[in-house]
Amino acid sequence: MGNISEPTPVKLFVGMLSSEGPLFAAVVNQLQKIFGEIDLESPEWPWEFTKYYAREMGEGLKRKFVFFKKPIHPGEISDIKVKTNDIEKQFLRNEGGRKINLDPGYLDSAKLVLVSTKNFSHRMYLDKGIYGEVTLMYSGDNYQPLPYTFPDYKSDEYLAVFNEARRLFKERFK
């Protein structure tokens, strides 16, 4: 029988998706007030992987990631997703739909986890209507995709940022 122990803290990040680039700065400001200092930001990348979000948020979508310096307990991620959903609700279009999509997750030295309000075969229920999935696993010298990993999360640009965030995480927990 194994011993029950507390998990190692993890590195929180939030992926943002919007067709309104200036909105990123406003949302980053709110996120910092809640989760603290950011120690890594990605560039804004064009996002054209599906039409799913364009129907709601418009054409010309861009993706950006922010990573937070202060580690979190992985059990907090459901509450964090609820908070990011509340932020999304502050930026609804008059005709309905969101102006920004916020996807929180975390990483540690072995994996990258995303959370969602949507259940699916590879997702596990966490708490408060939130499901989690291991989206990437670390093996060799890079994160590796899984059969269900979103196409953008397999891109070299994303993997480079995730690897840099992992390096910062490992540096903090030597």
Secondary structure, DSSP 8 states (H G I E B T S, - for coil): ---------BEEEEEEEES-THHHHHHHHHHHHHH--EEEE---EE--S-SHHHHHH-SS-EEEEEEESS-B-GGGHHHHHHHHHHHHHTTB-TTSSBSEEEEEEEE-SSEEEEEESS--TT-EEEETTEEEEEEEEEETTEEEE-TT--GGGGSHHHHHHHHHHHHHHHHHT-
